[in-house]
């Protein structure tokens, strides 16, 4: 599994799927939180790239609605609409 796949899997299983199970329709994912959870060092561009990729949206049935904050920074926040 690539590092990007690990980012997507982590976000899907720890954030998106629990939100869907709880009936939530919106989630926010902060790149710095994911980076820290996975114990990465100097991998923020990778985290942001993985979350910004169409494969994440397709695999976990979400649609990106916004990206806020600095480009490829720890405070970059990805907002997604959770599809049924």
C-alpha positions as CSV (number, residue, x, y, z in Angstrom):
1,X,0.0,0.0,0.0
2,X,1.4,3.4,-1.0
3,X,1.5,6.3,1.5
4,X,-1.3,8.0,-0.4
5,X,-3.4,4.9,-0.1
6,X,-2.7,4.8,3.6
7,X,-3.9,8.4,3.9
8,X,-7.1,7.7,2.0
9,X,-7.8,4.5,4.0
10,X,-7.2,6.3,7.3
11,X,-9.6,9.1,6.4
12,X,-12.2,6.8,4.9
13,X,-12.3,4.4,7.9
14,X,-11.8,6.9,10.7
15,X,-13.7,9.9,9.4
16,X,-16.0,9.3,6.4
17,X,-17.5,5.9,7.3
18,X,-18.3,6.8,10.9
19,X,-19.9,10.1,9.7
20,X,-22.0,8.2,7.2
21,X,-23.1,5.7,9.9
22,X,-24.1,8.5,12.1
23,X,-26.2,10.1,9.4
24,X,-23.9,13.1,8.9
25,X,-23.8,14.6,5.4
26,X,-20.7,16.8,5.8
27,X,-17.2,16.2,7.0
28,X,-14.1,18.3,7.4
29,X,-10.6,16.8,7.3
30,X,-7.6,18.9,8.5
31,X,-4.4,17.8,6.8
32,X,-2.3,18.3,9.9
33,X,-4.5,16.0,11.9
34,X,-4.1,13.2,9.4
35,X,-0.4,13.8,9.1
36,X,0.0,13.5,12.9
37,X,-2.3,10.5,13.2
38,X,-0.2,8.6,10.7
39,X,3.1,9.7,12.3
40,X,4.4,11.2,9.1
41,X,7.2,13.7,8.9
42,X,7.4,16.4,6.2
43,X,4.6,14.7,4.2
44,X,1.9,17.4,4.2
45,X,2.0,17.8,0.4
46,X,1.4,14.0,0.1
47,X,-1.6,14.2,2.5
48,X,-3.1,17.1,0.7
49,X,-2.6,15.4,-2.7
50,X,-4.2,12.2,-1.5
51,X,-7.3,14.0,-0.1
52,X,-7.6,16.2,-3.2
53,X,-7.5,13.2,-5.6
54,X,-10.6,12.0,-7.4
55,X,-9.9,8.4,-6.3
56,X,-10.6,9.4,-2.7
57,X,-14.0,10.9,-3.7
58,X,-14.8,7.8,-5.7
59,X,-13.7,5.2,-3.3
60,X,-15.4,6.7,-0.2
61,X,-18.4,8.2,-2.0
62,X,-17.8,11.8,-1.1
63,X,-17.8,15.1,-3.1
64,X,-15.3,17.8,-2.2
65,X,-17.1,21.1,-1.6
66,X,-14.3,23.3,-0.4
67,X,-10.6,23.5,0.4
68,X,-9.6,26.2,2.9
69,X,-6.3,27.4,4.3
70,X,-2.8,27.3,2.9
71,X,-1.8,25.2,0.0
72,X,-0.3,21.9,1.3
73,X,-0.2,23.1,4.9
74,X,-1.1,21.6,8.2
75,X,-4.1,23.9,8.4
76,X,-5.5,23.0,5.0
77,X,-9.0,21.8,5.6
78,X,-10.9,19.7,3.1
79,X,-14.6,19.8,3.2
80,X,-16.7,17.0,1.7
81,X,-20.4,16.2,1.2
82,X,-21.0,12.5,2.2
83,X,-23.0,10.7,-0.4
84,X,-25.5,8.0,0.7
